[in-house]
């Protein structure tokens, strides 16, 4: 699991610029409902676990105008990509081994990251003591997710060319551990938190073929499998997928996904 976490961080570091450009704008609006639901107006210190490039920090700061934000992430390249926004208030740190003294923070956030931790319960137990008594925890994870449009086309064309399987290890893909409110609630309770709100919301993102292709070839699952092919085969694969995607209807280019939110506190 340690190696898988390191490889995940390396991959995110490598793709940080693409992630910031293509994927962050898709998921940013999906985090908003959590920030509106959390009582952050009077928070003074907030810990953001899995900060990434800090793309969500302006939203957090709007919800908590008086707060100082502190971020941790294992992917150093992601933090460097967001340096102008993060302004040095970040550290390279593993969510399962936080080197943070107790009772420092009024709130902690885990936005689209808990499912990438090999041991989610351990990560939650690491965060728990960093909060003051009564401190808030906010989480955003994927619920029902059919995958991006065109995923089947990619799989067919990559398989046809003999591309290697996705190298990402299952130990850093824990969506199934928390893809319902009940599962997420069980994790929170096991870590010593009290759940205050748990809810789901569905989003629709409309893709264009070019934006979808750019996202998938630069920072999506296809990009990881494409790297196993020769340059000639990669180009051939992308061209074939593009040709097939151009026949998709507007509704077939819609990304419909369920998001799960949780607001909890340390008793």
Buried (B, 14 or more C-beta within 10 A) or exposed (E): EEEBBBBBBBBBBBBBBBBBBBBBEBBBEBBBBBBEBBBBEEBEBBBBBBBBBBBBBEBBBEBBEEBEBBBBBBBBBBBBBBEEBBEEBBBBBBBBEBEBEEEBBBBBBBBBBBBBBBBBBBBBBBBBBBBBEEBBBBBBBBBEBEEBBBBEBBBEBBEEBEBEEBEBBEBBBBBEBBBBBEBBBBBBEEBBBEBBEBEEBEBEBEBEBEBBBBBBBBBBBBBBBBEBBEEEBBEBBBEBBBEBBEEBEEEEBBBEBBBBBBBBBBE
